[in-house]
């Protein structure tokens, strides 16, 4: 759990959401599959809820009750991973000089 929390907090800190409204930067991600690397660099898929408050991950648990006023995003059948990239996207279609 510590590896999961540290990984996601680092990712959130790196992309700190800056918005004057705390409601806009606070969300509860419910029921997503969180991909994390264990200390031996094996990927683990864990079903977790993630509470983001003021742009920072504040809690990662199996089930979190939604605080009043915080939008809930249903992440059932979705993967949550810091820095996850769609590996099926071809960059050459996005850059004119490469196509």
Phi and psi in degrees as GROMACS dihedral restraints (atoms count N, CA, C in turn):
[ dihedral_restraints ]
;  ai    aj    ak    al  type     phi  dphi    fc
    3     4     5     6     1   -63.1    20    10
    4     5     6     7     1   -40.4    20    10
    6     7     8     9     1   -62.6    20    10
    7     8     9    10     1   -43.1    20    10
    9    10    11    12     1   -59.5    20    10
   10    11    12    13     1   -51.5    20    10
   12    13    14    15     1   -61.4    20    10
   13    14    15    16     1   -46.7    20    10
   15    16    17    18     1   -62.1    20    10
   16    17    18    19     1   -44.2    20    10
   18    19    20    21     1   -61.3    20    10
   19    20    21    22     1   -48.2    20    10
   21    22    23    24     1   -71.1    20    10
   22    23    24    25     1   -35.5    20    10
   24    25    26    27     1   -65.3    20    10
   25    26    27    28     1   -42.8    20    10
   27    28    29    30     1   -60.5    20    10
   28    29    30    31     1   -41.9    20    10
   30    31    32    33     1   -64.9    20    10
   31    32    33    34     1   -41.8    20    10
   33    34    35    36     1   -67.2    20    10
   34    35    36    37     1   -41.4    20    10
   36    37    38    39     1   -61.4    20    10
   37    38    39    40     1   -39.4    20    10
   39    40    41    42     1   -66.7    20    10
   40    41    42    43     1   -31.6    20    10
   42    43    44    45     1  -112.2    20    10
   43    44    45    46     1    33.7    20    10
   45    46    47    48     1   -40.7    20    10
   46    47    48    49     1   123.1    20    10
   48    49    50    51     1   -80.5    20    10
   49    50    51    52     1   124.5    20    10
   51    52    53    54     1  -113.8    20    10
   52    53    54    55     1   111.5    20    10
   54    55    56    57     1  -149.4    20    10
   55    56    57    58     1   141.8    20    10
   57    58    59    60     1   -71.2    20    10
   58    59    60    61     1   -19.4    20    10
   60    61    62    63     1   -98.0    20    10
   61    62    63    64     1   119.1    20    10
   63    64    65    66     1   -65.6    20    10
   64    65    66    67     1   -28.5    20    10
   66    67    68    69     1   -65.2    20    10
   67    68    69    70     1   -34.3    20    10
   69    70    71    72     1   -71.5    20    10
   70    71    72    73     1   -22.7    20    10
   72    73    74    75     1  -108.7    20    10
   73    74    75    76     1    13.0    20    10
   75    76    77    78     1  -120.7    20    10
   76    77    78    79     1   129.1    20    10
   78    79    80    81     1  -148.2    20    10
   79    80    81    82     1   155.5    20    10
   81    82    83    84     1  -115.4    20    10
   82    83    84    85     1   116.9    20    10
   84    85    86    87     1   -92.3    20    10
   85    86    87    88     1   112.6    20    10
   87    88    89    90     1  -102.6    20    10
   88    89    90    91     1   130.5    20    10
   90    91    92    93     1    69.5    20    10
   91    92    93    94     1    23.3    20    10
   93    94    95    96     1   -82.7    20    10
   94    95    96    97     1   161.9    20    10
   96    97    98    99     1   -94.2    20    10
   97    98    99   100     1   114.3    20    10
   99   100   101   102     1   -96.9    20    10
  100   101   102   103     1   124.5    20    10
  102   103   104   105     1   -95.8    20    10
  103   104   105   106     1   124.7    20    10
  105   106   107   108     1  -135.8    20    10
  106   107   108   109     1   156.0    20    10
  108   109   110   111     1  -100.1    20    10
  109   110   111   112     1   132.6    20    10
  111   112   113   114     1   -82.4    20    10
  112   113   114   115     1   175.5    20    10
  114   115   116   117     1   -57.8    20    10
  115   116   117   118     1   -22.6    20    10
  117   118   119   120     1   -93.0    20    10
  118   119   120   121     1    11.6    20    10
  120   121   122   123     1    67.3    20    10
  121   122   123   124     1    27.1    20    10
  123   124   125   126     1   -94.0    20    10
  124   125   126   127     1   138.3    20    10
  126   127   128   129     1   -81.5    20    10
  127   128   129   130     1   132.6    20    10
  129   130   131   132     1  -116.8    20    10
  130   131   132   133     1   135.9    20    10
  132   133   134   135     1  -103.9    20    10
  133   134   135   136     1   114.6    20    10
  135   136   137   138     1  -121.0    20    10
  136   137   138   139     1   133.9    20    10
  138   139   140   141     1   -82.7    20    10
  139   140   141   142     1   116.0    20    10
  141   142   143   144     1  -143.0    20    10
  142   143   144   145     1   159.8    20    10
  144   145   146   147     1  -103.5    20    10
  145   146   147   148     1   145.1    20    10
  147   148   149   150     1  -128.6    20    10
  148   149   150   151     1   123.1    20    10
  150   151   152   153     1  -100.7    20    10
  151   152   153   154     1   122.2    20    10
  153   154   155   156     1  -111.2    20    10
  154   155   156   157     1   122.7    20    10
  156   157   158   159     1  -124.3    20    10
  157   158   159   160     1   126.7    20    10
  159   160   161   162     1    53.4    20    10
  160   161   162   163     1    39.1    20    10
  162   163   164   165     1    79.6    20    10
  163   164   165   166     1     7.5    20    10
  165   166   167   168     1  -127.6    20    10
  166   167   168   169     1   135.3    20    10
  168   169   170   171     1   -65.8    20    10
  169   170   171   172     1   121.1    20    10
  171   172   173   174     1  -108.8    20    10
  172   173   174   175     1   -19.2    20    10
  174   175   176   177     1  -157.8    20    10
  175   176   177   178     1   139.7    20    10
  177   178   179   180     1  -133.8    20    10
  178   179   180   181     1   115.5    20    10
  180   181   182   183     1  -146.2    20    10
  181   182   183   184     1   170.4    20    10
  183   184   185   186     1   -66.7    20    10
  184   185   186   187     1   -33.5    20    10
  186   187   188   189     1  -152.0    20    10
  187   188   189   190     1   123.9    20    10
  189   190   191   192     1  -123.0    20    10
  190   191   192   193     1   129.7    20    10
  192   193   194   195     1   -74.6    20    10
  193   194   195   196     1   136.2    20    10
  195   196   197   198     1   -69.8    20    10
  196   197   198   199     1   121.8    20    10
  198   199   200   201     1   -64.9    20    10
  199   200   201   202     1   150.3    20    10
  201   202   203   204     1   -58.1    20    10
  202   203   204   205     1   132.3    20    10
  204   205   206   207     1    84.9    20    10
  205   206   207   208     1    -3.3    20    10
  207   208   209   210     1   -96.1    20    10
  208   209   210   211     1   124.1    20    10
  210   211   212   213     1   -64.1    20    10
  211   212   213   214     1   141.0    20    10
  213   214   215   216     1  -106.6    20    10
  214   215   216   217     1   130.3    20    10
  216   217   218   219     1  -111.6    20    10
  217   218   219   220     1   119.8    20    10
  219   220   221   222     1   -75.7    20    10
  220   221   222   223     1   114.6    20    10
  222   223   224   225     1  -107.9    20    10
  223   224   225   226     1    18.4    20    10
  225   226   227   228     1   -55.7    20    10
  226   227   228   229     1   133.5    20    10
  228   229   230   231     1    63.3    20    10
  229   230   231   232     1    22.3    20    10
  231   232   233   234     1  -118.6    20    10
  232   233   234   235     1   152.1    20    10
  234   235   236   237     1  -100.6    20    10
  235   236   237   238     1   132.3    20    10
  237   238   239   240     1  -114.9    20    10
  238   239   240   241     1   119.8    20    10
  240   241   242   243     1  -153.5    20    10
  241   242   243   244     1   132.2    20    10
  243   244   245   246     1   -65.6    20    10
  244   245   246   247     1   129.1    20    10
  246   247   248   249     1    71.5    20    10
  247   248   249   250     1    18.8    20    10
  249   250   251   252     1   -67.5    20    10
  250   251   252   253     1   135.1    20    10
  252   253   254   255     1  -117.6    20    10
  253   254   255   256     1   139.3    20    10
  255   256   257   258     1   -74.0    20    10
  256   257   258   259     1   102.3    20    10
  258   259   260   261     1   -74.1    20    10
  259   260   261   262     1    -7.4    20    10
  261   262   263   264     1   -91.9    20    10
  262   263   264   265     1    -1.4    20    10
  264   265   266   267     1   -83.8    20    10
  265   266   267   268     1   133.1    20    10
  267   268   269   270     1   -99.7    20    10
  268   269   270   271     1   116.8    20    10
  270   271   272   273     1   -65.0    20    10
  271   272   273   274     1   -25.1    20    10
  273   274   275   276     1   -65.4    20    10
  274   275   276   277     1   -22.5    20    10
  276   277   278   279     1   -78.3    20    10
  277   278   279   280     1   -14.3    20    10
  279   280   281   282     1   -99.3    20    10
  280   281   282   283     1   -18.6    20    10
  282   283   284   285     1  -114.4    20    10
  283   284   285   286     1   112.6    20    10
  285   286   287   288     1   -55.0    20    10
  286   287   288   289     1   -40.9    20    10
  288   289   290   291     1   -73.8    20    10
  289   290   291   292     1    -9.1    20    10
  291   292   293   294     1   -97.1    20    10
  292   293   294   295     1   -11.7    20    10
